[in-house]
Amino acid sequence: MSSHGVRISYAVQAVPGGRTKPLGTADALLCALRVRTDWSGKKFTVCNGDNLYSQGVLKQLRETGHPGALIDYDGTRSGSRNRKSSSLRFLKRTGTAT
């Protein structure tokens, strides 16, 4: 545990044969859940390293009250994908995937 009270865990995501890079975020999450079985059934947030989220945005995400909510960037509102923080929106799942 760090001095800030944050515990960091690592999982290794394999690169499948015939590929030059791992499969993606969903596969990375599956690898993490295999390592951290204590996460099963609990709430947590997945953040990709190429996006920087402010504390305010993460707080809003936590407080949405919608399981499975996610952050999406609307590039059409900001005019540029480089100005992500000015164009955040939250999405919620309304149905069940089949």
N, C-alpha and C positions, 0 to 999 in steps of 0.2 A: 504494500500500500504506500502510495506516495505521500508527501507532506500535505498535499491538497485533498486527500481522501479519495483519490481516484485509483481504482485497480485496473490495470491494463492486462489483457490476455491476448495471445497470438494463436492463430491457426494457420496451417500451411495449406495453400490452395495449389494443387498439382496442375501441371500443364499436360493436357491429354496428348496422346500420340498423334502426330500429324498436324499439330497446332504449334504456333510460336508463342502464344500467350494463353492465360487461363480463360475459362468460359465466361466470366462476368460476375456481377454483383450477387445475383441469386445463388450461384454456385459457391461464391465466397461465404455467403450467409449459411448455406447448408454445411460447409466445412466447419464454420465456427460453432454451429449448433451440435455437431458431432463431438467437438472438443469440450464444449461447455454444456453438458447435459442439464446442468442446474438452471439454464436459461429457459428450458422448455416450459411453455405456458405463462411466461413472464413478459412484461413490457420492456422494450429496449428500442433504441434509435440506431439506425444504420446511416452513416454519413460517408459519402465518397470523398476521397482525398482531394479531388480536383475541384470541389466546391467548398467554399468557406461560409459557414452559417453563423450568424450573430447569436448571442445569447437570447436576444428578444425573439428571434424567429424560432429558435428551439423551444423557448417557453410557450410561444403560441401553438406550436405543433403539439406539445405535451398537453396543453389545455383545451384542445379542440373537442375532446370527448368522443372522437370517432376512431375506433380501432382500425388500424391499417391506413390512417391518414398519411399523406406524404406531401413534400414540398415540390412544387413544379415552377419552373421559370418560364414566363411568357415573353419570349423574345420580341414579339410584335408590339408589345406595350412599351418596351424600353428602347426599341430601335436598334439594339445591339445586344448580343449575348454577353458582351464584356461588362455590361452594367446590370448584372444579375440582381443585386440586392434591391434595386428600385422596382423590380417587377415580380416579386414573389406572390404566389397564390397557394392555397391549400386545397387539396383534393380529398374527397372521401369516397370510399367504396360503397355503392348503394345496392349491389346485388351479390349473388354468390356465383363464383366461377364454376362452370361445368365442364 
